[in-house]
Amino acid sequence: MSSHLSPDLASALTPGGKSNTLTGVSSLTSSRVLVVGLDCAAPDLVFDQFLPNLPTIRGLMARGTWGRLESTIPPITVPAWAAMMTGKDPGVLGFYGFRNRKDYSYDGLALVTSHSLREPTVWDLLSERDRPSVVVGVPPGYPAKPLSGCLISCFLTPPAATRPASYPADLLGELERRFGPYRFDVQDFRTEDKARVLREVHEMTVQRFTVARYLLESRPWEFAMVVDMGPDRLHHGFWKYFDPAHRRYQPGHPLGTAIPDYYRLVDAQLGELLAHVGDEINLLVLSDHGAKRMDGGICINEWLLREGLLRLRAPVTGITSFESAPVDWDRTVAWGEGGYYSRIFLNVKGREARGIVAPEDYERVRDDLTARLQALTDESGRPLRTLVYKPQVIYREVNGIAPDLIALFGDLHWRSVGTLGHGTVWVFENDTGPDDANHAMHGLYVLAGPNVPVGGRRDARWDQVTPTLCRLLEIPVPGGAQGDALISR
């Protein structure tokens, strides 16, 4: 992609080094911090393609520091936001996606809730000091947990929530009386009804920023954070109309401007928010991961069948969920889950009820499966460059029921499809509905404010977020946090 950076910003690009810490801040002049999370906002779009039409973000970049932000492995909304707000990796947190194995049985996965997050967040640390926060839409936020300040739950809130979706519990009702039914997410965004999705994403984003302005004006706060899911929903629904490299690109389509138009909307909403809070706050705009075109899906369980590692008692008829498939557990070595990445589990003797992989063979089998996954090709026989990770290698700790292997197919241009009955390893439609994009390993950040020196481009990692926020808020970094702050005292 060609760069459209202004000469001043282009000259601020600096080569990467061993340290990403910005120096030159001898004392803090303001300890108020506002974080604006744009789920899935892509650095290639913001920094390289859309920047001339994003005056708010461009202005923040000019007076602060910015860059690509390496996400967690896997680069998934949950756990990435939780990791950035605690300084702990997914292994320490003990959850590896929206759904996780609840035990070593075969009967399904459990959804993450706010109670799954047991490490203290930044606002938890502030609550211990009676310093108020305003928190809106940060996953995992349902059900709403108490804090010093107020909180609105996240996109994981079910349509008919039975537990509090705000703290205090009556806050949501107050907001709905002022702003109408609250949009936690766009329901059924994987659909061909693009007009509805586009309209609802715009409505959700405008409402989210409007609610944020209202709460920041009406509630006391020293820390505030709002996360908008809009960019994620737009990328998944409209990438093929925008990207000429997409397999299903439609040149000249009326929806070809949906994504750039939306980024202009977000920039304008961000500008309005900043106009309300003023320049004397420290602002961090960031995303949990990026986005890229989706080339197709790898039917992980179809592949495991072909490799002889998964066995069925009888063939399936039609597209069948793995949970409904007649798996012969007494002859099955491994199975996988679908999603933007694949979680692969071994059927271990003494761990699973009908396990067959002997514990002494565990590493050998895991290494063999890794090699086979890395050798995967696309439908034409071209290497996919699949990345395979062992949780025990990439995480500081491994808590909860972790996958035995984590696989990112085709540098994340391919997703994982868990259903059976496709008759092929490669598919070009998502089994959960139309989807144009996958997640990318790098999101973005822009940091500006009275306590942030002008530093130009400094690429960073997810684990630098919590230490940076703690430095700006003048509180100790929590024990076990895994990164260094982006600014020095």
N, C-alpha and C positions, 0 to 999 in steps of 0.2 A: 504494500500500500504506500502511496506517496504521502509525504508529510506536508501539512498545511500550517505548520507552526509559524508564528510571527518570528522575525529575525531575532528579537530580544529573547523570546522563549527558546528558540532553536539554539541560541548561543549558550543557554543555561544548561543544556544537556552535558552531563559529566559522565565519564567512564566509570563503570562499577569498580569498587574497591572492597577491601576487607571490612570496612566499617561504613554503616549507613547513618551514623549519628551526625546530626547537624549541630555545629558549635556556634557560639556567638550569643547565647542567651545567658546573661549573668544573673538575672533575677526576673521573677515573674511579675508582670504588671496586672494580670487578670487571671483568676482561677476558674472562671466560668467556661464551660466547654459544651458545644453543640455538635452532635454527630448526625449526619444525614446519610443513611444507608440506601443505596440504589441497587436492589438485588439484581445481580447478573449484568450490571453496567460494564460494557466492554471497552478496555483501553484503546484498542485499535480503532474503534468508532469515535470515541470522545477525543483522543489526542491526535489522531491522524486524519480523520475524515470530516468530523462535524465541528471542530473547534471554531472555525470562523463564525459559525452561527450560534455559538454558545457563549455570549458575552459575560454571563455571571461566572461560569467556570473558568473562562479565560482570565478574568480579572483576579480570581483567587490564585490561579497558577502564577500569575505575574508577581504577586506579593507574598508567596509562600514557597512550598515545596510540593512535589507531586511525582507520580510515577506508577509503574505497574506494581501490583500487590499480589505476590505469590499466595495462592490459596492453600487450604489443607488438602491432604490426601485422605479421602476423595474430595474434589471440589464441589461440595453439595451444600445447599442452603442450610440444612441441619446435617452436619454439625458446624459448618464454617462460622456462622454468626456467633454461636456459643463459644467456639474456640477463641475468636477475636475478642470477645468480651470477658474472658476469664484468663487468657494466656496459657491455656492447657490444650494439648492436642486431643484428637478424637479418641485415642487409646486411653488417655487419662480420664476423659469424660465418660467413656464407656458406651458411646453410641456412634454409629458409623453411617447413618442415613436417617431417613424419615421413619423407616421400620427396621427393627432389629430383632434378632432371635431372643425370645424371652427366657429360654432354657435350652437344654440339649435334646428336647423332644422334636418330633417331626411336624408338629401341628401348627405351624405358622409363626408369624412375626407380630410384634407389638409396636404400636405407634409411639413415637417420642412425645412426652408432655413436658411441661415446665418442671415437674417433679423429677424427671430424668436428669435434670441439671443440678448436680450436687456441689459443684465448685462455685465459689462466690464470684458474682459478676461485679463490674465496676460500680453499679448502683447499690449492690449489696454492701460493698466496702464503704460507700458514702453513707448508707443508712446506719451502719454501726457508729457513725460519727454525727448522726442527726443532721446530715446535710441532704437537702431534698433533691429529687430527680424527677424528670418527666420522661417517661419511656412509652413509646408508641410503636407497636408492631414488630418488636424484636423477637425472632424465633430462638428457642421454643418458649412461647409466652402463655400458652393455655394449659390449665386454668391460671388466671391471674393470681400472683402471689403478693403478699404485703411488702411494702417498702416505705421508706421515708419519701413521700411525694405521691405521685400517681402513675398509673400504668394502664395501657390498653393492650389487649392480647394481640396475637399475630394471626397469620394466614392459616395456622393449624386449628383455629377455632371452628368447630362444626357449625353447620347452618342452624341447628336447633340446640344451641349450647345448654347443657344442664348444670354447668358449674360457672362460677364468676368469670366473665370475660374482661373485667376491669377491676382496678383497685383505686379508690374505694368502689364497692360493688355497684353503687348507684351512679357512678361517673358515666358509664355507657348510656344510660337512660338520659342523662343531661345532654350528652353529645347528640343523641338521636333526636331529641326535641328541637335542638338548634339546627342540625345539619341533615336530618333525615336518616333513614336506615343506614347503619354503618357498614361499609364494605371492607370486610377483612381480606377478601380475595375476589378474583373473578372466577365464578363457578363454571365448570365444564369448558375451560378455555381451549381444550383440544377438540376442536370442532371445525366444520366447514362454514359455520355461521360467522364469518369474519367481521361483518358489520357490527354485530352485537358485541363481539369480543373487543373490537377497537373502541366502540363507544364506552363500554364498561371499564376498560383500562383507563381511559382518559378521566372518566368520572371518579374512579377510585383514587387516582393520583391527585386530582384537584381536591377531593375531599380530605385525603391524608394530609396534604400540606395546609389546608384550611384549618383542620383540627389541631395540627401542630402549632400554628400561629395563635389560635385561641388559647390553648393550654399554656403556651409560653408567656402570654400576656396576663392570664388570669391566675396562674399558680406560681408559687415561689420555686425557684430551681437554681441549682449550681451546675448540674449536669443534665443534659437533655439529649435524647436520641430518638429518631424516627426512621423507620425502615419502610420503603415503598416497594411492593412486589411488581409494579408495573413493567419495568424493563424486562424482567424475566418472562412475563406473559406475552409481551410483544415479540420478543425474540423467538419464542417457541411457535408462535402463530403466524409470523409474517416474514421470516428470514428468506424464504424462497423467492419472494417478490423483490427483494432488495439486492441480493448477492449474485452476481453473474456466474460465480463458480459453483452455485448450488445445482445439484442434479435436476431439480425441478424449477429452475429459474424461468420466470415468465417476463421477458423484456416488454417494457411499455405498459405493464399492468397498472391500473389505477391505484392499487395498494403499494406500488413501488416506493412511495414516499412515506409510508406509514411509520417506519422506524425513525428516519431523520426528523419528521414532523414531531414525533413523540419526544425525542430528546430536546427539541426546542421548547416544548411545553414544560418539561422537567426543569430546564434551565431558567425559564421565566418564573416558575413556581419557587425555585430556590432563591431567585433574586427578590421576590416578594417576602419570603421568610427572612432573609438577611436584612431587608429594609426595616422589618419590625424589631429585630433584636439588636441592630446596630453593629458597628465595627469593633466594639470593645469586648468581643467574645472570641474565643479560639474555636475555629471551625474545622471539622474533619469530614470530608465527603469521601465515601468509600463504597466499594462493592465486595461481595463475598467471593465471587468468582466471575469469570468472563463468559463469553459465548462464542460459538463458531457454528458453521453449517453442519448439519447432520447428513452424512452420506448414506447411512443405512443402519441396519441392526444386525448384530450377531446373535443368533438363536442359541444361547449358551447350552441349554439342555438338549437341543437337537444335536449339537456338536458332541456333547458328552455321550449321547447315545451312540453316535457314529464311532467314537473312540473306544466304546465298550466299557466306559466308566460309570454309566447310568443304565439301569435295566428296568424294563416294564414287565408286568405280568401279562399284559395284553396290549395290542396296538391301540392308540387313541384315534378317535374319529372326529375330524374337524379340529379347529383351534381350541386347545384345552389348557386351562390354567394348571400350573404345576401342582397346586394343592389338590386338584381333582384327578390327577393322573394316577393310574394304578402302578405305583412304583414298587418294584421288587427290592425291598431294602436289604434282603439277605444276600443280594448279589450286586448291590450298588456301592461304588467307591466314592462318588462325588456327585453333587448337584449344585445348581447355581440359581441366583436370583436376577431378575431383570431390573432395569433402571438406567440412569445415565452412565453408570459403571456397573460392574458385576461383582457381587459377593459370592464366593465359591466356598462350599463347605465339604469337608471330608467326613465320611461315615466311619468313625473311629470306634474300635472295639473297646468296651468299658466306659465310653463316654456317651455315645448314642445307644439307644436301647437295642438296636439290631446292627451295631457297627461291625465292619469286617476288616478295617485297616488296623493291623496290629500296631500298638504304640511304638514298638521298636522300628517299624517301617514308616512311621509318620513322615519324617523329614525326606526320606527317599521318595515317597509317593508325591509329596508336595513339590519337590524339585523336579520330578518327572512331569508333573502336571504343568508347572511353570514353563518348562521348555516347550511343551506341546502348545501352550497358549501363545508363547512368543513366536512360534512358527506359523501361526494363523495367517492366511492370506485373504484378500478380498475375493469377490466372485470371479475375477479374471486371473487369479493366481499371483497378484502383486502383494508383496509383504505389507502387513498392516502396521507394523511397529507397535505392537501391543506392549504396554507396560504392566508388569505383574509385581505385586508387593506382598511381603510377609508382614503382618502387623507387628510382630515382635522385633522386626528390624527398623521400622520407620517411626514407631511410637516410643515415648519414654516409658510408659506402662501399657499394659493391655488389660482393661477392665471390661466387665460385661461379657457377653457372648460374642466375641469377634469373629469375623469371617476367617477362614483358614488362609484364603488368598483374596486379594483385591486386584481386579483387572480393569485397566482402562484401554478399551479397544481402539486401535487406529488413531492414537494420539487424540482420543476423544471425538474424532469425527464419526465414530460408530458407537451406538448405544448397545446395551445388553437387553435381549428379549428373552423373557423367562418362560413363555408359553410353549407348549408342544403342539405338534400336528401341522407344522408348516411344510414339512417335506424337504426342507432346505436349511442350510446354515445361515444364508444371507437373505435378508428381507429389506424392503425399501419403504415400508410403511410401519409406523409405530403400532404395536398391538394394544396400546392404551388410547389411541386416537391420533389424529393428524398432528405431526410435530416436525418442525423445520430445523431446529437447532439443538445442539448439545451444549453442555457446559465446557468452559475452557479453564485451564489451570491458573490463569492470571486475571484478577480483577484490577481495580484501580484505586488510587487514593489521591486526594488533594488536601493539603494541610496549610491553613493560613490563620493569622491572628496576631495580636500584640506580642505573644510570646514565641512566635515562630519566625526565624530569620528567613530572608529570601535565599533559597538554596537551589532553585532550579530542579532539575530532574534527579531524583534519588530513588531507584527501585527498592522495594521493601518486601517484607514477609508478613504473613498473618500474625505471627507471634510478637511483632513489634507494636501492635495496636494497643494492647492493655498497658504495657510499660509506658508508652507515650501518653496515654490518657491519665495514668496515675501521676506522671511527672507534671502534666499541665494542671491537674487537680490538687497537686501538692499532698498526695497521700502515698504511703508505702506501697510498693509493688507487692502483690500477694505472694506468699511462699510457693515455690514450685513454678512460677511463671517462667516461660521458656525463651523469652527474647529480650532484646535491649531496646530502650527508648530511642525514637528517631531524633529527639532533641536533647541537648545537655542543659544542665542548670546554668 
